[in-house]
Amino acid sequence: MDQDSHTQAAGPLSRIVAEGAKTLGIPLPQGAIAAFEKYYALLELRRQSVNLTAISGAEDVARLHFLDSLAPLNAADFKDTRVIDVGSGAGFPGIPLKIAQPSIALTLLDATAKRIAFMEELCAALGVDAAFIHARAEETAHDPDFRERFDVAISRAVAELRALSELCLPFVRVGGVFLAMKGPGAQAETADSQIAIKTLGATLEGQYNYTIPETNVALTIVIIRKTSPTPVGYPRRANRIKKKPL
């Protein structure tokens, strides 16, 4: 259904999300715009006390959080997939992806209890079905209930790609994909990560480059395909990953 029919004239967020999604070529289902309005309202209500995001204001949140979180829908097929968002924070990109593609079976992982509590409150308010893991990725990735159980792992975390690959690829089933959302340094990080990606049982499939609509913010999603099981020793402990990246 055309998202234009769901655009509310009441505020800029509705227009920006609806028009931006159309620019990106991403159809939004019935009720998506209203869901993003509720998301923003709760984010503004809670962000000071929970330290959710430094970005504020309807226009910036709409562009830099919501539209950016929708962009991965152009980098992989999310329909009927098991997805884990590693380091979800305030729910980006996992919850916007679920709003736009309700068939996703979504798991949100974060090490901060207050952020998990916010996402639980948010999903309850939106009627979004998701699973929540309050834990560190390097520990959860060794749990057989989660290791190599997902079609897609995705992260907007700020960690360098070698470290992020070690944290995320163990969650991905063979044949699945890891999507790393990156900024201007993506090319250099990707070049430096070739050994890490191969060691972890994956291969670099490509990149999806995009500009957030109505901005000059150019970003990259690095697409990494899982080709064989990740060796049992990975991921290592956090201090080891930091001190001696692959």
C-alpha positions in Angstrom: 0.0 0.0 0.0 1.3 3.5 -0.9 2.6 5.2 2.2 1.3 8.5 1.0 -2.1 7.5 2.2 -0.7 7.2 5.8 1.1 10.6 5.9 -0.3 12.8 8.6 -0.1 16.5 7.8 0.1 17.3 11.6 3.9 17.3 11.8 7.2 17.1 10.0 8.1 13.6 11.1 5.3 11.9 9.2 6.1 13.7 6.0 9.9 13.1 6.3 9.5 9.4 7.0 6.8 8.8 4.3 8.6 10.8 1.6 12.0 9.5 2.6 10.9 5.9 2.5 9.5 6.5 -1.0 12.8 8.1 -2.1 14.6 5.0 -0.8 12.2 2.8 -2.6 10.9 1.2 0.6 7.1 0.6 0.9 5.6 1.1 4.4 2.7 -1.0 5.6 -0.6 0.3 7.1 0.0 2.0 10.4 3.8 2.4 10.0 3.7 6.2 10.1 1.6 6.3 13.2 4.0 3.8 14.8 7.0 6.1 14.1 5.1 9.0 15.6 4.6 7.0 18.8 8.2 5.8 18.7 9.4 9.4 18.6 7.1 10.6 21.4 8.3 7.9 23.8 12.0 8.4 22.7 11.7 12.1 23.6 10.0 11.3 26.9 12.6 8.8 28.0 15.9 9.8 26.3 17.1 12.2 29.0 16.8 9.8 31.9 17.9 6.7 30.0 20.7 8.3 27.8 19.2 6.8 24.7 20.5 9.2 22.0 22.1 12.5 21.5 19.9 13.2 18.5 16.7 15.0 19.3 13.9 16.9 17.5 11.4 15.4 15.1 13.2 16.2 11.9 16.6 14.9 12.9 15.2 11.7 14.5 13.1 11.1 11.4 16.1 11.4 9.1 19.1 10.2 11.1 17.4 7.4 13.0 14.3 6.3 11.3 15.2 6.6 7.6 18.8 5.4 8.3 17.3 2.3 10.1 15.1 1.6 7.1 17.9 1.6 4.5 19.1 -2.0 5.2 15.9 -3.2 3.6 17.6 -2.4 0.3 20.8 -4.3 1.3 19.2 -7.7 2.0 15.9 -9.6 1.9 14.3 -9.4 5.4 11.0 -11.1 4.6 10.3 -14.0 7.0 13.9 -13.9 8.5 15.2 -14.3 12.0 17.1 -11.0 12.8 19.3 -10.1 15.7 20.2 -6.4 16.3 23.5 -6.4 18.2 23.9 -3.3 20.4 20.3 -2.1 19.9 20.5 0.9 22.2 17.2 2.8 21.6 16.1 0.1 19.1 17.9 1.2 16.0 17.8 -0.3 13.4 15.9 -3.3 14.6 12.5 -1.8 15.6 12.1 0.4 12.5 13.0 -2.6 10.4 10.2 -4.6 12.2 7.7 -1.8 11.7 8.4 -1.7 8.0 8.7 -5.5 7.6 6.4 -7.2 10.2 7.3 -10.7 9.1 10.8 -10.3 10.8 11.3 -12.4 13.9 13.3 -9.8 15.8 15.7 -10.2 18.7 17.2 -7.1 20.3 20.5 -7.4 22.3 22.0 -4.8 24.5 24.3 -4.8 27.6 22.5 -1.9 29.3 19.5 -2.8 31.4 17.9 0.6 31.1 18.0 0.4 27.3 16.4 -3.0 27.3 13.7 -1.7 29.6 13.0 1.2 27.2 12.8 -1.2 24.2 10.4 -3.5 26.1 8.2 -0.5 27.0 8.4 0.8 23.4 7.5 -2.5 21.8 4.6 -3.0 24.2 3.3 0.5 23.3 3.7 -0.2 19.5 2.3 -3.7 19.6 5.6 -4.9 18.2 6.6 -8.5 19.0 10.3 -8.9 19.8 12.6 -10.9 22.0 15.1 -9.1 24.3 18.5 -10.1 25.5 20.2 -8.2 28.3 23.8 -9.4 27.9 27.0 -8.8 26.2 27.3 -10.1 22.6 30.7 -11.8 23.2 29.0 -14.0 25.9 25.6 -14.6 24.2 27.3 -15.7 20.9 28.6 -18.8 22.7 25.1 -19.8 23.9 23.9 -22.7 21.6 20.4 -21.2 21.7 21.7 -18.1 19.8 24.9 -19.2 18.1 24.4 -19.5 14.3 20.6 -19.3 14.6 19.9 -16.1 12.7 19.4 -15.3 9.1 20.5 -11.7 9.6 22.7 -10.0 12.2 22.8 -6.3 12.0 24.5 -3.5 14.0 24.8 0.2 14.0 27.3 0.0 16.8 30.4 2.2 16.6 32.9 -0.6 17.0 35.5 -0.9 14.3 34.5 -3.5 11.7 37.1 -6.2 12.7 35.7 -6.2 16.2 32.1 -5.9 15.1 32.5 -8.8 12.8 33.8 -11.0 15.6 30.9 -10.0 17.8 28.2 -10.4 15.2 29.1 -13.2 12.7 28.9 -16.0 15.3 25.1 -15.3 15.5 24.7 -15.9 11.8 23.7 -19.2 10.3 25.8 -20.5 7.4 24.3 -18.9 4.3 23.0 -15.9 6.3 24.3 -12.4 6.3 25.8 -9.8 8.6 25.0 -6.2 7.8 27.4 -3.6 9.3 26.1 0.0 9.1 29.0 2.3 8.7 29.9 5.9 8.1 32.6 7.6 5.9 35.4 5.3 7.1 33.7 2.1 5.7 36.2 1.6 2.8 39.3 1.6 5.0 37.6 -0.5 7.7 36.5 -3.0 5.1 40.0 -3.3 3.6 41.5 -3.9 7.1 38.9 -6.5 7.9 39.5 -9.1 5.2 41.5 -11.5 7.4 39.0 -11.2 10.3 36.0 -11.9 8.0 37.7 -14.9 6.5 38.8 -16.2 9.9 35.3 -16.0 11.2 33.9 -18.1 8.3 32.6 -15.4 6.0 33.2 -13.5 2.9 32.7 -9.9 1.8 29.7 -9.9 -0.5 29.5 -6.2 -1.3 28.4 -2.8 -0.1 25.2 -0.8 -0.2 25.9 3.0 -0.4 23.1 5.5 0.3 22.4 9.1 1.2 19.8 9.8 3.8 17.0 11.7 2.0 17.0 15.5 2.5 20.6 15.4 3.9 24.1 15.1 2.6 24.8 12.3 5.0 26.4 9.5 2.9 26.6 6.1 4.6 27.5 2.5 3.7 26.2 -0.9 4.7 28.9 -3.6 4.5 27.4 -6.9 3.4 29.2 -10.0 4.8 28.0 -13.5 3.9 28.5 -16.4 6.2 30.0 -19.3 4.3 31.1 -21.7 7.0 30.7 -22.2 10.8 32.6 -19.7 12.9 35.5 -21.5 14.8 34.5 -22.3 18.4 37.0 -19.9 20.0 35.2 -16.8 18.6 34.1 -14.3 19.8 36.9 -13.8 22.3 36.6 -11.8 25.5 36.0 -8.1 25.1 39.4 -7.0 26.3 41.1 -9.5 24.0 39.1 -8.3 21.0 40.1 -4.7 21.8 43.8 -5.4 22.5 44.4 -7.8 19.6 41.8 -7.4 16.8 41.8 -10.1 14.1 
